[in-house]
Amino acid sequence: MVLYDKNILHRSFYARDTSIVARELIGKILVRICGPRPSHAFLSGIIIETEAYYGTDDPASHAFRGRTPRSEIMFGTAGMSYVYFCYGMYYLLNAVTEELNTPGAVLIRAVQPLEGIELMEKRRIAQRAKLKSKAKKNNANTGKINTEPKARNAYFNINKLSDGPGKLTVCFGIDISDNKKDLTDPKGDLRIYDCGIKNSLIKISASPRIGISSGREIHLRYMAENINIPGKIVGPVK
């Protein structure tokens, strides 16, 4: 299947109720362009897990306390990327939702890799080596002995490669420089496409959001339990 620029999600897709956007992003294709055309490489993956975050009525949202330098983007134009650093380890990718001045964002938690898998694997391996080196240095400084069991190497298991929000951004090379990018721009290097997988044909489950301390009782986490890819993604073209 070819990804045509005309199939990039329009701003009107994002400028709706956040939970609707979160659910309907399941089955869409996240694409990262690496390098200039026409010789560019690209990464792609089908979105399989999301979480919705609202505003002042959502205690788990960055916008819960109103406009701040950090949350200001959630009150802005729908279809923009919101990237922030979490736990001092990973960047997380969100898509801004709702009408202007109404805060909302969808956290893209996981994708099923389609293209660029080799590069994704290299980035995951490099990130793991970086974290191990940092942990080793910290243990040396504190005199602690690392007794943790060795982590299972899951980087070559395609189902585990980008099955979390931190893993996803490592695989796609997303960092703070990608904050406030227009996901609807066909000339941008970070986009989301509709490749024709109908949301109504995907079995989607809803559950409480994870990794938060407040608002856990609300079912705003959406996951694809099964999904059929209608063809191979061969790249974004005009």
N, C-alpha and C positions, 0 to 999 in steps of 0.2 A: 504494500500500500504506500502511495506517495502522499506526503504531507504538503499540501498547497498552502501558500501564505493566506489565501482567502479563508482558510479554515482555522486560523488563529482565533481564539475566543475573543469576542468583542467586549467592549467596556460594559455594555448593557447586561452581559452575562453576570458580571461581578456586582453590578449595582442593584442587588436584590437582597432579600433576607439572608443572613449569613449561613444559617443552617441549611437552607435550600442550596446555596452555592456549594457548601461543603459536601453535601450529598451528591450533587450533580458533577462535581469535579472527579468523582470516582469514574474511571474509564477514560479520562482525558489523558493526553500525552504531554509530559513535560520535556522540553527540548532545550539543550544548552549548545550554543554555537561556539566552537573553539577555533579562532583564527578567521582571517578575512576570506570572503568568497573570491573566486569560485573553488579554491582548493581547501576550503575549511573542513575541519573534522567536526563531528557533532555527537552529542550524547543524547539518548532519549530513554524514556521509561513510562510505563502506564501507571497512572496514579491509582493506588489501591487502598490508601488510608488517609483520612483527614480528621481535623477537629475544628469546630466552630467556636469563635470567641466574640462576645458582644461588647457592650460598653459599661456604663455606670450601674447597670443592673446585673452584671456578671462579675462576681468577686474573683474569678480566676483570670480575668482579662487585664491586660496592661492599661486599658482605658477606664478601669473601674473607678479610679480617683479623678477622672476628668482629663483634660488636656495637660500633658507634660511634654518636655522636650523629647522623651522617648515615645510616648503614645500619640503624639500629634499626627503622625502619618495615618493612624487608624481613623482619623476624622476627615481625611483627605479624599483624593480621587480614587474611585474604585478601579481595580485592575493594576494597581501598582504593587511592587514587591515590598515586603517588610521583612528585613533580615536583621536578626540580633544575635548576640553572643550569649550562650546559656551554660551555666555551671562551670564557667571558666575553661570549657573544653571544645564546645561545638557551636557552629552557627546554625540557626533554624530559619527555614524559609516559609513565609506566609504570603497570602494574596489578600490585599485590602478589598473589603466589600462594602455594601450599603450605599445609600445616597450620600452626597457631600454633607459633612458636618454630623453624620450619624456614624459612630464608631463601629467597626467590625473588621474581622480578619479571619482567614482560614489557614490553619497550620497544615502544611503538607507533610504528613508523617512518614509515608512510605511509597515507593514505586517499584514496579516489576521491570527490571532492565530489559531494554530492547536492542539498542545500538551503543557502541562504544564500551562494551563490557570489559575489554582488556585494559583500557585506560582507567576505568572505574576500579578494577582490581588493584592496579598499580598504586592508585591513590589511597586505597584502604590499607594496603600493606605498608606504605610509607607513613601513614598516620599512626598505625599501630606501633611501628618502630620508634616514632617520635614520642609517643606516650610512654613506651617502655623505658626509653632513655631518660625521660623526665622523672619517672618513678624511681629508677635506679639512682639518679642523682639525689633525689629527695631522701631516699633511704640512707644513702651514704652520709648526707648532711646530718641526719637525725640519729645515725647509729643503728637504725632498724634493719632487721634481716627480712628479706622478702620471702614469705612462706606461702604466698598465694599460688594455687595450682596454675599451670600454664593454660592460657585460653585456647579453646579449640579453634583451629584455623578454618573459618567459615567463608573466607573470601572467594573461594571458587565454587561455592554453592550459590547458584543464581538467586535462590529464594531468600538468602540471607544477606546478599550483597548490599542492598539499600532498603532494608525493612525497618528502618527507624529514622527519625528526623535528622539526627546527627550523622548517621551513615550516609543518608541521602545527599547532604550538602558536601560531605567529603568526596563522594563519588562524582558529583557534578561540579566540583571546584567552586562552590558558592561560599562567599565570605561577605564581610561588611561592605565591600566595594559594590556589591549587588543590591544594596539597600536602595529603595526608591527608584527602581527601574520599572519601565512601563512594560508589563507583560503582554500588552496588546499591540506592541510596535513590531511590524514585520521586519524592521531593520535592526531590532534589538538582538542581543545574544542570549536572552532568557525569555522563553515563550511557552504558552500552553495551547495545544491544538485539540480540536474535535476531529477525531479520526473515524467517526461513524459508529462507534460502539454505543448502542443505545442504553441509557441508564436504566430503563425499565426492564432490560433483559439481563441485568447483572443482579445477582443475589447479594444484597447489601444488608449488613447488620449494624445496629446502633447500640452503643454502650456508653457508660460514663467515661469522661476524659481521664487521662492518667498523668502522673507526674505533677499534680497540683495539690494544694492543701485546702482549697475552698471551691465550692461549686461542683463537687465530685458527683453529686446525686443526679445531675442533669445529663441526659443521654445525648451528647453532642459529638461523639466520636463515631465516625463511619468507616466501615471496612468492607472490602469486596471479599465475599466468601468463595465465589467462583466467577471467572470471567473468561470469555473467549475472544482471543485476538483475531480479527478478521483477515489478517495478512501481515507480511513483514513490512516494517517501516523502512523505507529506503532513503529518506532524507527530505528536508524542507526545500521546496522549489517554488518558483513563481508560475 
